[in-house]
Amino acid sequence: MGSGDGGSTAVKRRFCSFTKDDFLPEQSFQSWGNYTQALKETFPRLKDRALTRSLDDTELNEVRARSQHDMKKNLSWWDLIWFGIGAVIGAGIFVLTGIEARNQAGPAVVLSYVVSGISAMLSVFCYTEFAVEIPVAGGSFAYLRVELGDFVAFIAAGNILLEYVIGGAAVARSWTYYFATLLNHDPEDFLIIAHRLSDDYNHLDPIAVVVICVICVLAIYSTKGSSRFNYVASIIHVAVIIFIIIAGLTQADTANYAPFSPFGARGVFKASAVLFFAYVGFDAVSTMAEETKNPARDIPIGLVGSMTVTTLAYCLLAVTLCLMQSYKQIDENAPFSVAFQAVGMDWAKYIVAFGALKGMTTVLLVSAVGQARYLTHIARTHMVPPCLAYVHGKTGTPIYATMVMLAATAVVAFFTKLNFLSNLLSIATLFIFMLVAVALLVRRYYVSGTTSTADRNKLIICIVLILSSSIATATYWGISSGWICYVITVPIWFGATLALKLFVPQARNPRLWGVPLVPWLPSASIAINIFLLGSIDSKSFMRFGVWTVVLLVYYLFLGLHASYDTAKSGGDKTAKLSKLEEGNEAVVPVSGEGEDRSAAHPEDSKASGT
């Protein structure tokens, strides 16, 4: 790669040669002198990246072209529905249901699934509009880059990658538990205990690593092939779920439903925050928009359809489990298998274990496909090494991104226990979903050159009030058992949303498919995601904070300068923001590196909302 080209010559290479220019080809890294100068310009560059939005057209064309080959458009709504089901129904329902029913919610765990399901469905609607309008592999990273700017998108991107790595690792470890049950072994029999490590990391799981390696090969081979394997496996999985519900209800004892909510409402919501993990994965479907034949039709059907089926299945399974056994007796590692054994149906536990393994395998596969596409689009912007953006010409899959993400997943799965993983994953996921809902409000209510300064300021005030009232509600829930604060915070949230509806005109209507009930639906998504965040334990927030600091350090020393050089010399169409966004000022090139095109082409900015 030539220096300072922002990766433009990368397309001439077929494979990564693992040289410095494959990882740091930008002008800022060509010499120590250049890097020192770049570090001196950190603040103005950070300001530029924080106040600059990408354009829809940039993400769809210029950025996507950096992968050398296009991904193959061979997915239909049928594929997406089964990808959605395969992505979601796995470790969450078959493992976490037992943990949360026993320790947090009791039989009211079904209400926990309803709450987290509502939150997930609201996020699904927000994702769907973006996926239809901006059908690229970057998913929420691309959506946030377009609406909230590069800096916010990067922070979200780091948490997206964390979400996928942790999610895959958690499912892989759960795979080992149910595999042990299938072979009539205790799960501990397949783990290696390293006594010198801390308790959260000393149960080593080699089987999880083997499973992830097999999934890696499948994900690299073919997206369409992965789809076919996924929906065949998912159909078998759904059949097993139907069996569990019917057979389990024949052994139902209503006495097990008393008391229904032994831990009260607080336990229900604490369980909801963790069980949100069970819904994680649907966002992987949005990353496949680039490979979908008809995004405007297929993505809404695929996302909403799969989430509806999943929520119904989760609620029925939770009810069945708690009717079969008292919540005090539910096993935390393999709850459904042990429940059938407890009611005298020993043979059924093998069917349950087999179905759980099928479900977890498809979750791992769809997760592998989704996380690789996220990393591919992030690499296209040079926030991470651009060689990871390479798409293989024959398979049409991002081979290097797939291998890197699954290698990280395997390392985490080898060392880390499930309960540690699920809480940390829920924080990252809820945080990202909240940002996507905010981005949707910005997309609908702010278009540069159309929205007046007064309306822009009203939008900022309304969003700030929605966020602050939601945070206050969640904080009060976490620290107090009273109710007086809700009398203040809930009306503020309602009033801010109503004011947005009545006093700020929508500046953009969706071209193909749009979220209904705007601004109420995205505002509710913001509120419920933040509320669930308030139910997660403090240690998980500390770990989340540490990871965010690591992201910031990486960004300030590497990612910022690489993406800045790429945007300037690559000619990305961007728009300068003031406060939230102005979009009508040209960006003054720094150090003579390229120029911004949004001012030269105002019709592009208006068309894409920047």
C-alpha positions in Angstrom: 0.0 0.0 0.0 1.2 3.4 -0.8 1.7 5.9 1.9 -1.1 8.2 2.6 -3.5 6.6 0.3 -5.9 5.6 2.9 -5.8 2.1 1.7 -6.8 2.8 -1.9 -4.3 0.5 -3.3 -5.3 -2.4 -1.1 -7.6 -3.7 -3.7 -4.5 -4.7 -5.8 -3.6 -7.3 -3.3 -5.2 -10.7 -3.2 -4.1 -11.7 0.3 -2.7 -10.1 3.4 1.1 -10.3 3.3 1.4 -9.4 7.0 3.7 -6.4 6.4 3.5 -3.1 8.2 1.6 -1.5 5.2 -1.1 -4.1 5.6 -1.8 -2.9 9.2 -0.7 0.7 9.2 -0.6 2.1 5.6 -1.8 5.6 6.5 0.4 8.8 6.2 0.6 9.3 9.9 2.4 6.0 10.4 5.0 6.2 7.5 7.7 7.6 9.8 8.2 8.5 13.5 8.2 12.1 12.5 4.8 11.8 10.9 3.5 9.9 13.9 4.8 12.6 16.3 3.1 15.3 14.2 -0.1 13.3 14.2 0.0 13.0 18.0 0.4 16.8 18.3 -2.8 17.2 16.2 -4.7 14.7 18.3 -7.2 17.3 19.7 -8.2 18.9 16.4 -8.3 15.5 14.7 -10.5 14.2 17.5 -12.8 17.2 17.2 -13.0 16.6 13.5 -13.9 12.9 13.9 -16.4 13.6 16.7 -18.2 16.3 14.6 -18.2 14.5 11.3 -20.8 12.2 9.9 -20.5 9.9 7.0 -23.1 9.8 4.2 -25.4 6.9 3.2 -23.8 6.9 -0.2 -20.3 6.8 1.3 -21.1 3.7 3.3 -22.9 2.0 0.4 -20.2 2.7 -2.2 -16.9 4.2 -1.3 -16.3 2.4 2.0 -17.7 -1.0 0.7 -15.4 -0.9 -2.3 -12.4 -1.2 0.0 -13.0 -4.9 0.4 -11.9 -5.6 -3.2 -14.8 -8.0 -3.9 -18.5 -7.6 -3.2 -20.3 -10.0 -0.9 -22.8 -12.2 -2.8 -26.4 -11.2 -2.8 -28.0 -14.6 -2.3 -30.2 -14.3 0.9 -34.0 -14.0 1.0 -36.4 -13.3 3.8 -36.7 -17.0 4.4 -32.9 -17.2 5.0 -33.1 -14.2 7.3 -35.9 -15.6 9.5 -34.0 -18.7 10.1 -30.8 -16.8 10.6 -32.7 -14.8 13.2 -34.0 -17.9 15.0 -30.7 -19.6 14.7 -28.9 -16.5 16.1 -31.0 -16.1 19.1 -32.4 -19.4 20.5 -29.4 -21.0 22.2 -27.6 -20.7 25.5 -29.8 -18.0 26.8 -32.9 -20.1 27.1 -31.3 -23.4 27.8 -28.9 -22.2 30.5 -29.7 -18.7 31.8 -33.4 -19.6 32.4 -32.4 -22.0 35.2 -29.9 -19.5 36.7 -32.3 -16.6 36.8 -35.4 -18.6 37.8 -33.6 -20.1 40.7 -31.7 -17.0 42.0 -33.7 -13.9 40.9 -37.2 -14.3 39.6 -38.7 -17.8 40.4 -41.7 -18.7 38.2 -42.0 -15.0 37.3 -39.0 -15.5 35.0 -41.6 -15.6 32.2 -42.3 -11.9 33.0 -38.6 -11.3 32.8 -38.6 -12.8 29.3 -41.6 -10.6 28.3 -39.8 -7.4 29.5 -36.5 -8.2 27.8 -38.5 -9.4 24.7 -40.3 -6.0 24.5 -37.0 -4.2 24.7 -35.5 -6.4 22.0 -38.5 -5.9 19.7 -38.2 -2.1 20.1 -34.6 -2.4 19.1 -35.5 -4.7 16.2 -37.7 -2.0 14.7 -34.9 0.6 15.0 -32.4 -1.7 13.4 -34.8 -2.6 10.6 -35.2 0.9 9.3 -31.4 1.4 9.2 -30.8 -1.9 7.6 -33.3 -1.2 4.9 -32.0 2.4 4.2 -28.2 1.5 4.6 -27.8 -2.2 3.6 -24.2 -2.7 4.4 -22.2 -5.2 6.4 -21.4 -2.7 9.2 -24.7 -3.0 11.0 -25.0 -0.6 13.9 -21.4 0.7 13.4 -22.4 2.0 10.0 -25.7 3.4 11.2 -24.0 5.3 14.1 -21.2 6.6 11.7 -23.9 8.1 9.5 -26.0 9.7 12.3 -23.8 10.3 15.3 -20.3 10.5 13.9 -17.0 8.6 13.8 -16.1 8.8 17.4 -19.4 7.6 18.8 -19.4 4.8 16.1 -16.0 3.7 17.2 -16.9 3.4 20.9 -20.0 1.5 19.8 -17.9 -0.7 17.5 -15.6 -1.7 20.3 -18.5 -2.8 22.3 -20.1 -4.5 19.3 -16.9 -6.6 19.0 -16.9 -7.3 22.7 -20.6 -8.3 22.5 -19.9 -10.9 19.8 -16.7 -12.3 21.4 -18.3 -12.7 24.8 -21.6 -14.0 23.3 -19.8 -16.6 21.2 -17.7 -17.6 24.2 -20.7 -18.0 26.5 -22.5 -20.2 24.0 -19.4 -22.3 23.3 -19.1 -23.0 27.0 -22.8 -23.9 27.3 -22.3 -26.3 24.4 -19.8 -28.2 26.6 -22.4 -28.4 29.4 -25.1 -29.9 27.2 -22.6 -32.2 25.4 -21.6 -33.6 28.8 -25.3 -34.2 29.7 -25.8 -36.0 26.4 -22.9 -38.4 27.3 -24.2 -38.9 30.9 -21.3 -36.9 32.4 -21.1 -34.0 34.8 -20.0 -30.8 32.9 -17.0 -30.5 35.2 -15.7 -33.8 33.8 -14.8 -32.0 30.5 -13.1 -29.0 32.1 -9.5 -28.5 33.2 -9.2 -26.8 36.6 -6.2 -24.4 36.8 -6.0 -23.8 40.6 -3.5 -20.9 40.3 -5.9 -18.8 38.3 -8.8 -16.8 39.9 -12.2 -18.5 40.2 -13.8 -16.7 37.2 -11.0 -17.9 34.9 -9.7 -21.2 36.2 -12.2 -23.7 34.6 -10.6 -24.3 31.2 -12.8 -25.5 28.4 -10.9 -27.2 25.5 -14.1 -28.6 23.9 -15.4 -25.0 23.4 -12.3 -24.1 21.5 -12.7 -27.2 19.1 -16.3 -26.2 18.4 -15.4 -22.6 17.6 -12.7 -23.9 15.2 -15.2 -26.0 13.3 -17.6 -23.1 13.1 -14.8 -20.9 11.7 -14.4 -23.2 8.8 -18.1 -23.2 8.0 -18.4 -19.4 8.2 -15.4 -18.9 5.9 -16.6 -21.4 3.3 -19.9 -19.8 2.2 -22.6 -17.6 3.5 -25.3 -19.3 1.5 -24.0 -22.7 2.6 -24.0 -21.5 6.2 -27.6 -20.4 5.7 -28.7 -23.8 4.4 -27.0 -25.5 7.3 -28.5 -23.0 9.7 -32.2 -23.4 8.7 -32.0 -27.2 8.5 -30.5 -27.3 12.0 -32.9 -24.6 13.2 -35.9 -26.5 11.9 -34.7 -29.6 14.0 -34.2 -27.2 16.9 -37.7 -25.8 16.7 -39.1 -29.3 16.6 -37.2 -30.1 19.8 -38.6 -27.0 21.4 -42.1 -28.0 20.6 -41.4 -31.5 22.0 -40.1 -29.9 25.3 -43.2 -27.7 25.7 -45.7 -30.5 25.0 -43.9 -33.3 26.9 -43.1 -30.9 29.8 -46.6 -29.7 30.2 -47.8 -33.3 30.5 -45.8 -33.3 33.8 -46.9 -29.9 34.9 -47.7 -29.3 38.6 -49.4 -25.9 39.3 -48.1 -26.2 42.9 -44.7 -25.4 41.6 -46.0 -21.9 40.5 -46.4 -20.9 44.2 -45.0 -18.4 45.1 -45.1 -16.9 41.6 -42.7 -14.0 42.3 -40.6 -14.9 45.4 -38.1 -12.1 44.8 -40.5 -9.4 43.9 -40.5 -6.9 41.0 -36.8 -6.1 41.6 -35.9 -9.8 41.0 -38.0 -9.8 37.8 -36.1 -6.8 36.3 -32.7 -8.0 37.5 -33.4 -11.3 35.7 -34.6 -9.3 32.6 -31.3 -7.5 32.4 -29.4 -10.8 32.3 -31.9 -12.6 30.1 -31.6 -9.9 27.5 -28.5 -12.0 26.6 -31.0 -14.6 25.3 -32.2 -12.2 22.7 -28.7 -11.1 21.6 -28.0 -12.1 18.0 -30.7 -10.5 16.0 -28.4 -7.6 15.2 -26.3 -10.1 13.3 -29.1 -10.4 10.8 -28.8 -6.7 10.0 -25.1 -7.2 9.1 -26.3 -9.5 6.3 -28.2 -6.7 4.5 -25.4 -6.3 2.1 -26.0 -10.0 1.0 -29.8 -9.7 0.9 -31.6 -9.8 -2.5 -34.4 -7.3 -1.6 -33.5 -5.5 1.7 -36.7 -3.4 1.7 -38.9 -6.5 1.8 -36.7 -9.2 3.2 -35.1 -7.5 6.3 -38.4 -6.4 8.0 -39.9 -9.8 7.5 -36.7 -11.6 8.6 -36.1 -9.5 11.7 -39.6 -8.9 13.0 -40.7 -12.5 12.1 -37.8 -14.2 13.8 -38.1 -12.1 17.0 -41.8 -12.8 17.3 -41.2 -16.5 17.1 -38.3 -16.3 19.5 -40.2 -14.4 22.2 -43.2 -16.7 22.1 -40.9 -19.8 22.3 -39.0 -18.3 25.3 -42.1 -17.5 27.2 -43.6 -21.0 26.7 -40.3 -22.7 27.6 -40.0 -20.6 30.8 -43.6 -21.5 31.8 -43.0 -25.2 31.1 -39.8 -25.4 33.1 -41.3 -23.7 36.2 -44.4 -26.0 36.1 -42.2 -29.1 36.0 -40.0 -28.2 38.9 -40.0 -25.9 41.9 -37.7 -23.0 41.2 -35.6 -24.0 44.2 -34.8 -27.3 42.6 -34.0 -26.1 39.0 -30.5 -27.0 37.9 -28.3 -24.0 36.9 -26.2 -25.8 34.2 -28.7 -27.9 32.3 -32.2 -27.0 33.7 -34.4 -28.7 31.1 -32.5 -31.9 31.0 -32.4 -32.3 34.7 -36.1 -31.3 35.0 -37.1 -34.2 32.7 -34.9 -36.5 34.8 -36.6 -35.3 38.0 -40.1 -36.1 36.7 -39.1 -39.6 35.6 -38.6 -39.0 31.9 -34.9 -39.8 31.8 -35.0 -40.6 28.1 -36.2 -37.1 27.3 -33.1 -35.4 28.6 -31.2 -36.8 25.6 -33.6 -35.1 23.2 -33.3 -31.9 25.2 -29.5 -32.0 25.2 -29.5 -32.8 21.5 -31.8 -29.9 20.7 -29.8 -27.6 22.9 -26.6 -28.5 21.1 -28.3 -27.9 17.7 -29.5 -24.5 18.9 -26.1 -23.5 20.3 -24.3 -24.6 17.1 -26.5 -22.4 14.9 -26.1 -19.5 17.4 -22.3 -19.8 17.1 -22.5 -20.0 13.3 -24.7 -16.9 12.9 -22.6 -15.1 15.4 -19.5 -15.9 13.5 -21.0 -14.6 10.3 -22.3 -11.4 11.9 -19.2 -10.5 13.9 -16.9 -11.0 10.9 -19.1 -8.6 8.8 -19.0 -6.0 11.6 -15.2 -6.2 11.8 -15.0 -6.0 7.9 -16.8 -2.7 7.8 -14.9 -1.3 10.7 -11.6 -2.2 8.9 -12.9 -0.5 5.7 -12.8 2.8 7.6 -9.2 1.9 8.9 -10.2 2.2 12.5 -8.7 -1.3 12.7 -6.1 -2.7 10.3 -7.5 -2.5 6.7 -6.3 -6.0 5.7 -9.2 -7.3 7.8 -11.6 -5.8 5.3 -10.5 -8.3 2.5 -13.4 -10.3 1.0 -12.4 -13.4 -0.8 -13.3 -13.4 -4.5 -14.4 -17.1 -4.6 -16.2 -17.6 -1.3 -17.5 -14.0 -1.0 -16.7 -14.0 2.7 -14.4 -11.9 4.8 -11.9 -14.6 5.7 -9.4 -12.6 7.8 -12.1 -10.9 9.9 -13.7 -14.3 10.5 -10.5 -15.9 11.7 -9.5 -13.0 14.0 -12.9 -12.7 15.7 -13.2 -16.4 16.3 -9.6 -16.7 17.6 -10.5 -14.0 20.2 -13.8 -15.9 21.0 -11.9 -19.2 21.4 -9.4 -17.6 23.9 -12.2 -16.1 26.0 -14.3 -19.3 25.9 -11.3 -21.3 27.0 -10.8 -19.4 30.3 -14.0 -17.6 31.3 -17.1 -18.8 33.2 -20.6 -18.3 31.8 -22.1 -16.2 34.6 -19.3 -13.6 34.3 -19.8 -13.5 30.5 -23.6 -13.0 30.5 -23.7 -9.9 32.7 -20.9 -8.1 30.8 -22.5 -9.0 27.5 -25.8 -7.5 28.5 -24.2 -4.1 29.3 -22.5 -3.9 25.9 -25.6 -4.9 24.0 -28.1 -2.6 25.9 -25.6 0.3 25.5 -25.4 -0.2 21.7 -29.2 -0.7 21.3 -29.8 2.6 23.2 -27.4 4.4 20.8 -29.1 3.1 17.7 -32.5 4.4 19.0 -30.9 7.8 19.6 -29.5 7.7 16.1 -32.9 6.9 14.7 -34.3 10.1 16.3 -31.5 12.1 14.9 -32.1 10.6 11.4 -35.8 11.4 11.4 -35.6 14.9 12.9 -32.4 16.4 11.6 -31.4 16.9 8.0 -28.7 19.5 7.2 -30.0 22.4 5.2 -33.6 21.5 5.9 -33.9 21.6 9.7 -33.8 25.1 11.2 -31.5 26.1 14.0 -34.4 26.5 16.4 -35.7 23.0 15.5 -32.3 21.5 15.9 -31.9 23.0 19.4 -35.3 21.7 20.4 -34.2 18.2 19.2 -31.1 18.4 21.3 -33.0 19.5 24.4 -35.6 16.7 23.9 -33.0 14.0 23.4 -31.0 15.2 26.5 -34.2 15.2 28.6 -35.1 11.7 27.4 -31.7 10.3 28.2 -31.3 12.1 31.5 -34.7 11.1 32.8 -34.1 7.5 31.8 -30.8 7.5 33.5 -32.3 9.0 36.6 -35.1 6.4 36.7 -32.6 3.5 36.3 -30.2 5.0 38.9 -33.0 5.4 41.4 -34.2 1.9 40.7 -30.7 0.6 41.4 -30.1 2.4 44.7 -33.6 2.8 46.3 -36.7 0.8 46.9 -38.9 3.9 47.1 -41.1 5.5 44.4 -41.1 9.2 44.8 -38.4 9.9 42.2 -40.5 8.2 39.5 -43.1 10.8 39.9 -40.6 13.3 38.6 -38.5 11.3 36.1 -41.3 9.4 34.2 -43.3 12.6 33.5 -40.1 14.3 32.2 -39.5 11.4 29.8 -43.1 11.5 28.7 -43.1 15.3 28.3 -39.8 15.3 26.4 -41.1 12.7 24.0 -44.4 14.5 23.6 -42.6 17.8 22.9 -40.5 16.1 20.2 -43.7 14.9 18.6 -45.6 18.2 18.8 -42.9 20.9 18.4 -40.2 19.4 16.2 -41.2 18.6 12.6 -39.8 15.4 11.1 -37.2 16.4 8.5 -37.0 13.0 6.7 -39.4 10.3 5.8 -38.0 6.8 5.3 -37.7 5.9 1.6 -38.6 2.3 1.8 -39.6 1.1 5.3 -39.9 3.0 8.5 -40.3 2.5 12.2 -43.9 3.2 13.3 -44.9 5.5 16.1 -41.9 7.8 16.0 -40.8 9.3 18.3 -42.6 7.1 20.9 -41.1 3.8 19.9 -37.4 4.8 19.8 -37.9 6.9 22.9 -39.3 3.9 24.7 -36.4 1.8 23.4 -34.0 4.3 25.0 -35.8 4.2 28.3 -36.2 0.5 28.7 -32.6 -0.3 27.6 -31.2 2.2 30.1 -33.6 0.9 32.8 -32.3 -2.6 32.3 -28.8 -1.3 32.5 -29.7 -0.1 36.0 -30.4 -3.7 37.1 -26.9 -5.0 36.3 -24.4 -5.5 39.1 -21.7 -3.0 39.7 -18.7 -5.3 39.0 -19.9 -5.8 35.5 -20.0 -2.0 35.0 -16.4 -1.8 36.3 -15.3 -4.3 33.7 -17.3 -2.4 31.1 -15.5 0.8 32.2 -12.1 -0.8 31.9 -12.9 -2.0 28.4 -14.0 1.5 27.4 -10.8 3.0 28.7 -8.8 0.4 26.6 -10.8 1.4 23.5 -10.1 5.1 24.1 -6.4 4.6 24.5 -6.3 2.5 21.3 -8.4 5.1 19.4 -6.3 8.1 20.5 -3.0 6.5 19.6 -3.9 4.5 16.5 -7.6 4.4 15.3 -8.1 8.1 15.3 -5.1 8.9 13.1 -5.7 6.0 10.7 -9.4 6.8 10.1 -8.6 10.6 9.9 -6.0 10.0 7.2 -8.3 7.7 5.3 -11.3 10.1 5.4 -9.2 13.0 4.1 -7.1 11.3 1.5 -9.8 8.8 0.5 -12.3 11.6 -0.2 -15.0 10.3 2.1 -18.1 12.5 1.8 -18.6 13.9 5.3 -20.3 16.8 6.9 -19.1 19.1 9.6 -21.2 19.3 12.7 -21.8 22.1 15.2 -23.2 20.9 18.5 -25.4 18.1 17.0 -24.8 18.8 13.3 -24.7 21.8 10.9 -23.8 20.0 7.7 -23.5 23.2 5.6 -19.9 24.1 6.3 -16.9 22.8 4.4 -14.3 20.9 6.4 -10.9 22.7 6.2 -8.3 20.1 5.3 -5.7 19.6 8.0 -2.1 19.3 6.8 -3.2 19.5 3.2 -4.8 16.0 3.3 -7.7 15.9 0.9 -10.9 17.8 1.2 -14.5 17.4 2.3 -17.0 16.9 -0.5 -20.2 17.6 1.3 -20.0 21.3 0.7 -19.2 20.8 -3.0 -22.2 18.5 -3.4 -25.0 19.8 -1.1 -27.5 17.6 -2.9 -25.7 14.5 -1.6 -25.8 15.9 1.9 -29.5 16.7 1.8 -30.3 13.3 0.2 -28.6 11.4 2.9 -29.4 13.7 5.8 -25.9 15.1 6.4 
